[in-house]
Amino acid sequence: MSDTPSSQRPWWRQPPLWVGGTPLLIFLLVSAIDLALAKAFTDQGKALISDALGGLWQWMVVAVFLVAIGLAISPIGKLRLGGEEAKPSLKFFDWCAVLICTLLAGGGVFWSAAEPLYHFQNPSPVFSGVEGGTAAAVDPALAVSFLHWGFLAWALVATTTTITFSILERRGEPLRPRSLLVNLVPRGWVDGPVGDLADGLSVVAAIAGTVGPLGFLSLQLSNAAGQLPWLSDSAGLQSLVVVLLTAVFASSTVSGIQKGIKWLSELNVWLTLAMAAGFLLLGPGLWLIQHFFSGFLTYLIHLPQMAVAPNEKPADWINGWTVFYWGWFLGYAPLMGLFTAGVSRGRTIRELVLAVAILCPLVTNLWFTLLGGTGMNLELNGAGITEALAQNGAAAALLAILSQLPLAGLLIPIGLLLVVLFMCTSADSMSYAAAMVVSGRTEPPKPLRLFWALMIGSLTLVLLRIGSGVGDSTSIDALQAFIVITAVPVTPLVLATLWSAPRLAWKEVQRNIGS
């Protein structure tokens, strides 16, 4: 790993720490002074950026997936990340568990209940001829959900970025977003202020993308706990939930990948399997299996059309859903890519693409079918799930669905625990990755890992308290728009991997042949 003057400084004097922390603190300060101003700024910024860059993001996501698949099926796919002599540090099951639970699953678990129901009520423009709320809307709703949480999304997060990071690390470069600029801009830029900006702004995008779901989850858990006779949903209870969640994922990230993160990921997988069995046995099992396959077929048939649907107006459906997701996941890509590179040493490019771009999406799509599909089935049978969604928002969907199933008293606590653990694994991996960026080390100092975990928790806590002051989740809504804005400076970094990943992989193969 390169040892630049910057990397020799103590972690608290690293420029990326201050580049990353300052925009977040400014956003909090503005929100605290005038929340309406913060929301207006973020909403307008989101609309302008979505209109300007939405089309580029759509095509870029498709390109990342195609490049990843092309590398996997080519002879380059045999290339081992970390060098031919590298050995995997995690068993295949453990490795897949970590990938599934730390990349997109936290947000996916939260949205799995609500998003299919939204598309069920109001079908995508691609399926404009389908009447919402009918049996004909089930497969299109699943297909759109599969688009947002399927092959393209997972490939964007951790395929070409991971490959680029892995090869550059082997050549002595640090696992930091600035490394994506190597051989593309002058060396002095990489090691200087431009590299500091790349690192810091990548951290901003990833932290912003983590705080939003954590805030929504906290509201969801507080709402669920508030239904107990001895508790009431309040700002104090919401704050307590955030503190407890932060304590869990902070402990996990301090423990490291081999202990805390790995243990939570394995627990997540087994609980997910138990919940999946519960949906199949206690819910409309055969109906869900049927619609998983029919919805998936609909997804494959309409994938090109859905992926590059015209992005015409700032306030249209494409910007509100697809472009938002691509901006959100794009912001994750540098840090998730380097985290995945850190846990994937010894794996081949083919294994990486198979796990990240194929297996993980299939698991996520199945989970969306089980949870969201059960909600749609209940709605078709008059259970009133969409009414709960309209009254209390996306956070109410999970409880509304689980409460209608047999053994609801058992399923609800397990479901809430599962959501908590998935969110914690996403937050602890993000804290770990942010610490890697600032320190430039694959094993960052524990105090630095703790710092970013506490930063995520503190940002969530403050935003929730600000939102409680106006009686809604306006602060979190503003942050969700902020996510799209923070993805802008990350775009060139990820775009560059479309060129650097295949070029570096090909050169590495040629080097191995020559040696």
Legacy VTK file of the C-alpha trace (Angstrom):
# vtk DataFile Version 3.0
C-alpha trace
ASCII
DATASET POLYDATA
POINTS 515 float
0.000 0.000 0.000
1.333 3.417 -0.882
2.573 5.565 1.917
1.829 9.161 0.996
2.395 12.116 3.344
-1.336 12.242 3.876
-1.550 8.619 5.014
1.194 9.223 7.577
-0.930 11.716 9.523
-3.039 10.650 12.522
-6.593 9.786 11.511
-8.041 12.908 13.115
-5.834 15.075 10.914
-6.754 13.366 7.660
-8.267 15.835 5.132
-10.978 13.351 3.972
-12.326 13.304 7.543
-13.005 17.029 7.417
-14.050 17.065 3.761
-16.603 14.384 4.555
-17.764 15.693 7.906
-18.165 19.382 7.036
-21.041 19.092 4.473
-22.952 16.813 6.841
-22.520 19.234 9.748
-23.531 22.212 7.563
-26.654 20.346 6.468
-27.525 19.631 10.095
-26.920 23.264 11.077
-29.122 24.618 8.282
-31.827 22.053 9.127
-31.739 23.071 12.785
-32.037 26.794 11.921
-34.620 26.552 9.146
-35.869 23.088 8.262
-38.197 24.405 5.565
-35.223 26.071 3.849
-33.197 22.851 4.006
-36.072 20.856 2.553
-36.690 23.400 -0.217
-32.997 23.381 -1.156
-32.743 19.598 -1.208
-36.023 19.084 -3.061
-35.093 21.593 -5.773
-31.581 20.222 -5.983
-32.887 16.686 -6.310
-35.282 17.705 -9.095
-32.599 19.558 -11.063
-30.007 16.812 -10.712
-32.470 14.051 -11.541
-33.476 15.911 -14.686
-29.873 16.621 -15.695
-28.180 13.336 -14.799
-31.037 10.826 -14.609
-30.604 9.597 -18.172
-26.834 9.254 -17.717
-27.322 7.257 -14.521
-29.789 4.930 -16.221
-27.417 4.075 -19.052
-24.416 3.915 -16.709
-26.101 1.333 -14.487
-26.856 -0.834 -17.514
-23.265 -0.467 -18.722
-21.814 -1.483 -15.347
-23.889 -4.671 -15.350
-22.931 -5.563 -18.936
-19.223 -4.938 -18.293
-19.342 -7.065 -15.124
-21.077 -9.940 -16.901
-18.685 -9.670 -19.823
-15.669 -9.921 -17.527
-17.184 -12.880 -15.661
-17.885 -15.022 -18.733
-14.579 -14.152 -20.444
-11.233 -15.817 -19.646
-10.564 -12.779 -17.425
-13.147 -14.198 -15.039
-10.557 -16.666 -13.733
-8.436 -13.808 -12.352
-8.110 -14.097 -8.573
-8.574 -10.894 -6.598
-5.565 -10.193 -4.411
-3.222 -12.286 -6.567
-3.028 -15.907 -7.638
-1.605 -16.924 -4.276
-4.392 -15.214 -2.272
-6.701 -17.426 -0.229
-10.258 -16.514 0.845
-10.503 -15.460 4.491
-14.184 -16.429 4.667
-15.976 -19.628 3.696
-18.220 -19.264 0.647
-21.420 -19.263 2.724
-19.994 -16.742 5.193
-18.723 -14.566 2.344
-22.117 -14.558 0.600
-23.817 -13.858 3.930
-21.611 -10.819 4.506
-22.253 -9.553 0.960
-26.017 -10.049 1.144
-26.348 -8.467 4.568
-23.963 -5.534 4.211
-24.530 -4.197 0.705
-28.137 -3.349 -0.182
-30.083 -5.662 2.079
-30.676 -3.117 4.864
-32.690 -0.837 2.598
-34.112 -3.809 0.724
-35.593 -5.379 3.840
-37.212 -2.087 4.771
-38.719 -1.483 1.306
-39.643 -5.092 0.560
-43.027 -4.738 2.242
-43.959 -1.303 0.920
-42.562 -0.869 -2.580
-44.466 -3.695 -4.331
-47.671 -2.323 -2.769
-46.973 1.165 -4.122
-46.426 -0.212 -7.636
-49.462 -2.462 -7.187
-51.639 0.596 -6.519
-50.001 2.848 -9.119
-48.312 0.834 -11.895
-45.178 2.090 -13.607
-45.639 4.021 -16.890
-44.086 1.000 -18.592
-47.249 -0.882 -17.588
-49.631 2.021 -18.151
-52.299 -0.295 -19.547
-52.521 -2.269 -16.297
-55.240 -1.279 -13.814
-53.873 -0.687 -10.334
-55.143 -2.743 -7.417
-56.095 -5.729 -9.578
-54.661 -9.217 -9.996
-53.143 -8.100 -13.299
-51.007 -5.542 -11.420
-49.194 -8.133 -9.245
-46.497 -9.266 -11.688
-45.765 -5.737 -13.012
-45.405 -4.504 -9.416
-42.919 -7.265 -8.652
-41.070 -6.658 -11.934
-40.506 -2.973 -11.117
-39.356 -3.858 -7.591
-36.973 -6.413 -9.105
-35.582 -3.677 -11.362
-34.776 -1.392 -8.436
-33.337 -4.148 -6.229
-32.115 -6.629 -8.820
-29.202 -7.299 -11.151
-28.504 -3.702 -12.160
-28.589 -2.277 -8.635
-26.282 -4.867 -7.105
-23.848 -4.714 -10.014
-23.622 -0.926 -9.639
-22.707 -1.164 -5.965
-19.854 -3.644 -5.998
-18.617 -5.150 -9.268
-16.486 -2.835 -11.423
-15.522 -0.732 -8.390
-14.501 -3.856 -6.455
-12.427 -5.211 -9.348
-10.659 -1.862 -9.808
-9.936 -1.501 -6.080
-8.649 -5.075 -5.763
-6.172 -4.821 -8.623
-4.962 -1.358 -7.649
-4.469 -2.478 -4.033
-2.273 -5.331 -5.259
-0.214 -2.715 -7.084
0.346 -0.777 -3.880
-2.533 1.689 -3.937
-4.600 2.272 -0.787
-8.205 1.149 -0.515
-9.568 4.666 -0.869
-11.917 6.211 -3.474
-9.047 8.381 -4.734
-7.438 5.219 -6.109
-10.155 5.114 -8.779
-8.435 8.191 -10.268
-5.046 6.464 -10.665
-3.799 6.513 -14.292
-6.700 8.829 -15.193
-5.440 12.109 -13.715
-1.923 13.311 -12.772
-0.385 11.602 -9.739
-0.144 14.883 -7.871
-3.914 15.257 -8.146
-4.515 11.768 -6.763
-2.293 12.385 -3.739
-3.403 16.000 -3.322
-6.608 17.985 -2.870
-8.469 16.217 -5.697
-7.892 12.869 -3.988
-8.970 14.348 -0.644
-12.193 15.558 -2.260
-12.826 12.157 -3.845
-12.387 10.410 -0.483
-14.349 12.905 1.568
-17.289 13.314 -0.797
-17.565 9.543 -1.227
-17.890 9.285 2.538
-20.576 11.989 2.507
-22.628 10.118 -0.108
-22.382 6.802 1.709
-23.137 8.226 5.164
-26.127 10.182 3.809
-27.423 7.014 2.175
-27.141 5.143 5.486
-28.663 7.743 7.798
-31.905 7.973 5.808
-32.912 4.279 6.087
-31.756 4.197 9.712
-34.053 7.130 10.445
-37.036 5.495 8.783
-36.303 2.232 10.578
-36.200 4.043 13.896
-39.597 5.577 13.199
-40.902 2.134 12.250
-39.615 0.481 15.416
-40.834 3.320 17.594
-44.285 3.030 16.014
-44.326 -0.718 16.642
-43.135 -0.373 20.239
-45.677 2.388 20.808
-48.482 -0.116 20.304
-47.525 -1.878 23.530
-49.785 -0.904 26.445
-46.946 0.471 28.586
-45.286 2.530 25.843
-46.277 5.366 23.541
-44.712 6.491 20.283
-42.850 9.705 21.093
-39.698 11.653 20.302
-38.112 10.186 23.417
-38.849 6.623 22.326
-37.529 7.345 18.837
-34.307 8.677 20.348
-33.964 5.609 22.556
-34.368 3.338 19.521
-31.601 5.199 17.673
-29.275 4.957 20.664
-29.855 1.204 21.007
-29.357 0.577 17.287
-26.179 2.646 17.295
-24.840 0.664 20.240
-25.399 -2.594 18.330
-23.733 -1.643 15.048
-20.979 0.345 16.772
-20.047 -2.769 18.757
-20.132 -4.822 15.580
-17.904 -2.514 13.557
-15.375 -2.231 16.404
-15.261 -6.045 16.621
-14.313 -6.215 12.945
-15.264 -8.310 9.917
-14.196 -11.690 11.280
-16.217 -11.293 14.469
-19.070 -8.785 14.745
-19.969 -8.205 11.086
-19.627 -11.888 10.183
-21.672 -13.017 13.226
-24.518 -10.570 12.587
-24.575 -11.507 8.894
-24.854 -15.221 9.644
-27.635 -14.568 12.174
-29.440 -12.497 9.545
-29.302 -15.302 7.008
-30.747 -17.907 9.368
-33.513 -15.579 10.563
-34.317 -14.737 6.939
-34.647 -18.421 6.108
-36.945 -18.879 9.095
-39.102 -15.922 8.055
-39.206 -17.147 4.449
-40.447 -20.525 5.655
-43.056 -18.728 7.749
-44.415 -16.811 4.756
-44.533 -19.941 2.601
-46.207 -22.114 5.260
-48.471 -19.577 6.952
-49.176 -17.353 3.982
-50.223 -18.010 0.369
-47.166 -20.192 -0.320
-48.093 -21.629 -3.728
-49.396 -18.259 -4.896
-46.113 -16.602 -3.895
-43.983 -19.216 -5.675
-46.084 -18.874 -8.811
-45.793 -15.089 -8.853
-42.083 -15.120 -8.116
-41.498 -16.937 -11.393
-44.148 -15.060 -13.387
-43.000 -11.719 -11.923
-39.404 -12.577 -12.690
-40.302 -13.472 -16.270
-42.114 -10.148 -16.588
-39.002 -8.464 -15.203
-36.687 -10.112 -17.752
-39.003 -9.373 -20.697
-39.395 -5.705 -19.805
-35.920 -5.126 -18.319
-34.494 -3.103 -21.252
-37.640 -1.003 -21.460
-37.769 -0.360 -17.708
-34.038 0.289 -17.373
-33.864 3.086 -19.944
-37.406 4.460 -19.784
-37.455 8.142 -20.850
-36.544 10.600 -18.129
-38.468 13.637 -19.329
-39.638 15.824 -16.428
-38.112 16.577 -13.009
-41.240 15.398 -11.223
-42.124 12.330 -13.258
-42.344 8.725 -12.107
-38.893 7.757 -13.388
-37.190 10.487 -11.360
-39.214 9.727 -8.251
-38.384 6.032 -8.233
-35.716 4.678 -10.613
-33.427 7.712 -10.785
-33.644 8.178 -7.015
-32.548 4.582 -6.452
-29.678 4.873 -8.929
-28.487 8.047 -7.193
-28.765 6.366 -3.798
-26.864 3.240 -4.824
-24.343 5.243 -6.828
-23.421 7.087 -3.644
-22.743 3.735 -1.964
-20.571 2.368 -4.773
-17.070 3.626 -3.836
-17.261 2.623 -0.170
-19.152 -0.610 -0.771
-16.718 -1.440 -3.551
-13.700 -1.062 -1.303
-15.418 -2.943 1.540
-16.233 -5.787 -0.858
-12.656 -5.736 -2.126
-11.483 -6.139 1.450
-13.612 -9.249 2.114
-13.211 -10.798 -1.365
-9.478 -11.470 -1.510
-8.891 -14.909 -2.913
-12.134 -14.936 -4.886
-12.129 -14.865 -8.670
-13.810 -12.150 -10.698
-16.291 -14.800 -11.850
-17.162 -15.681 -8.241
-17.528 -12.004 -7.372
-19.909 -11.241 -10.232
-21.868 -14.444 -9.640
-22.321 -13.616 -5.947
-22.912 -9.864 -6.179
-24.712 -9.432 -9.509
-26.643 -12.734 -9.673
-27.084 -14.568 -6.342
-27.637 -11.528 -4.114
-30.272 -10.039 -6.462
-32.105 -13.369 -6.681
-32.241 -13.625 -2.879
-33.430 -10.014 -2.644
-36.074 -10.526 -5.334
-37.351 -13.628 -3.569
-37.617 -11.701 -0.301
-39.570 -8.916 -2.051
-41.949 -11.559 -3.399
-42.484 -13.185 -0.016
-43.125 -9.952 1.887
-44.538 -7.597 -0.726
-46.316 -10.442 -2.516
-48.044 -11.473 0.711
-49.178 -7.868 1.130
-50.634 -7.789 -2.385
-52.385 -11.132 -1.839
-53.920 -9.847 1.384
-55.016 -6.661 -0.355
-56.689 -8.640 -3.140
-58.595 -10.459 -0.425
-59.797 -7.231 1.200
-57.384 -6.992 4.160
-56.927 -3.202 3.796
-53.114 -3.214 3.680
-52.942 -0.203 1.368
-55.089 1.824 3.780
-52.452 1.363 6.488
-49.829 2.340 3.931
-51.713 5.522 3.022
-52.288 6.532 6.642
-48.897 5.794 8.186
-46.464 5.561 5.253
-43.991 2.878 4.198
-42.956 2.143 7.780
-46.392 0.703 8.558
-46.391 -1.874 5.751
-44.415 -4.560 7.570
-46.606 -4.600 10.672
-49.778 -4.411 8.589
-48.774 -7.519 6.651
-47.441 -9.586 9.545
-50.453 -8.825 11.739
-52.745 -10.533 9.185
-50.869 -13.856 9.247
-51.283 -16.790 11.651
-48.830 -16.696 14.572
-48.559 -12.923 14.174
-47.441 -12.648 17.791
-44.324 -14.647 16.864
-43.744 -13.297 13.355
-43.876 -9.597 14.280
-40.995 -9.703 16.824
-38.906 -11.881 14.479
-39.637 -9.571 11.546
-38.710 -6.453 13.498
-35.543 -8.116 14.805
-34.617 -9.082 11.264
-35.041 -5.534 10.013
-32.945 -4.246 12.907
-30.134 -6.701 12.282
-30.055 -6.047 8.539
-29.908 -2.326 9.151
-27.134 -2.807 11.691
-25.048 -4.903 9.293
-25.410 -2.197 6.643
-24.457 0.540 9.112
-21.496 -1.331 10.604
-20.031 -2.144 7.194
-20.448 1.493 6.167
-18.713 2.670 9.353
-15.904 0.204 8.677
-15.565 1.316 5.056
-15.560 5.015 5.999
-12.769 4.289 8.485
-10.828 2.500 5.737
-11.153 5.576 3.521
-9.905 8.027 6.120
-7.056 5.856 7.395
-6.048 4.233 4.106
-5.755 0.914 5.931
-7.563 -2.369 5.383
-7.690 -2.731 9.180
-8.579 0.799 10.303
-8.086 1.871 13.935
-10.945 0.965 16.259
-11.422 4.570 17.454
-11.954 5.652 13.845
-14.489 2.875 13.230
-16.312 3.960 16.385
-16.202 7.613 15.285
-18.096 6.917 12.054
-20.588 4.611 13.775
-21.334 7.347 16.298
-21.503 9.915 13.466
-24.208 7.861 11.697
-26.149 7.434 14.930
-25.788 11.093 15.921
-26.905 12.376 12.518
-29.966 10.141 12.645
-30.793 11.228 16.187
-30.496 14.936 15.436
-32.531 14.693 12.232
-35.301 12.790 13.986
-35.447 15.351 16.765
-35.559 18.158 14.220
-38.380 16.362 12.428
-40.305 15.837 15.677
-40.268 19.609 16.119
-42.487 20.018 13.068
-44.527 16.914 13.793
-43.438 14.784 10.847
-40.455 13.182 9.160
-39.622 16.243 7.069
-35.991 16.113 8.158
-35.597 12.550 6.917
-37.407 13.435 3.691
-34.911 16.250 3.163
-32.044 13.865 3.732
-33.474 11.447 1.169
-33.309 14.250 -1.381
-29.821 15.126 -0.098
-28.783 11.578 -1.031
-29.334 12.290 -4.716
-27.315 15.526 -4.494
-24.366 13.810 -2.804
-24.228 11.227 -5.612
-23.161 13.879 -8.149
-19.440 14.089 -7.277
-19.260 10.298 -7.010
-20.541 9.809 -10.565
-17.182 10.370 -12.355
-15.451 7.917 -10.006
-17.856 5.092 -10.797
-18.074 6.028 -14.472
-14.295 5.679 -14.723
-14.470 2.025 -13.602
-16.232 1.121 -16.852
-12.840 1.675 -18.481
-10.404 0.916 -15.677
-11.893 -2.402 -14.478
-11.581 -4.324 -17.798
-8.293 -2.609 -18.681
-6.642 -3.390 -15.342
-8.033 -6.940 -15.293
-6.698 -7.626 -18.797
-3.252 -6.276 -17.888
-3.232 -8.372 -14.721
-4.034 -11.509 -16.720
-1.234 -10.721 -19.171
1.157 -10.134 -16.265
0.268 -13.513 -14.751
0.808 -15.234 -18.094
4.185 -13.521 -18.493
5.345 -14.551 -15.071
LINES 1 516
515 0 1 2 3 4 5 6 7 8 9 10 11 12 13 14 15 16 17 18 19 20 21 22 23 24 25 26 27 28 29 30 31 32 33 34 35 36 37 38 39 40 41 42 43 44 45 46 47 48 49 50 51 52 53 54 55 56 57 58 59 60 61 62 63 64 65 66 67 68 69 70 71 72 73 74 75 76 77 78 79 80 81 82 83 84 85 86 87 88 89 90 91 92 93 94 95 96 97 98 99 100 101 102 103 104 105 106 107 108 109 110 111 112 113 114 115 116 117 118 119 120 121 122 123 124 125 126 127 128 129 130 131 132 133 134 135 136 137 138 139 140 141 142 143 144 145 146 147 148 149 150 151 152 153 154 155 156 157 158 159 160 161 162 163 164 165 166 167 168 169 170 171 172 173 174 175 176 177 178 179 180 181 182 183 184 185 186 187 188 189 190 191 192 193 194 195 196 197 198 199 200 201 202 203 204 205 206 207 208 209 210 211 212 213 214 215 216 217 218 219 220 221 222 223 224 225 226 227 228 229 230 231 232 233 234 235 236 237 238 239 240 241 242 243 244 245 246 247 248 249 250 251 252 253 254 255 256 257 258 259 260 261 262 263 264 265 266 267 268 269 270 271 272 273 274 275 276 277 278 279 280 281 282 283 284 285 286 287 288 289 290 291 292 293 294 295 296 297 298 299 300 301 302 303 304 305 306 307 308 309 310 311 312 313 314 315 316 317 318 319 320 321 322 323 324 325 326 327 328 329 330 331 332 333 334 335 336 337 338 339 340 341 342 343 344 345 346 347 348 349 350 351 352 353 354 355 356 357 358 359 360 361 362 363 364 365 366 367 368 369 370 371 372 373 374 375 376 377 378 379 380 381 382 383 384 385 386 387 388 389 390 391 392 393 394 395 396 397 398 399 400 401 402 403 404 405 406 407 408 409 410 411 412 413 414 415 416 417 418 419 420 421 422 423 424 425 426 427 428 429 430 431 432 433 434 435 436 437 438 439 440 441 442 443 444 445 446 447 448 449 450 451 452 453 454 455 456 457 458 459 460 461 462 463 464 465 466 467 468 469 470 471 472 473 474 475 476 477 478 479 480 481 482 483 484 485 486 487 488 489 490 491 492 493 494 495 496 497 498 499 500 501 502 503 504 505 506 507 508 509 510 511 512 513 514
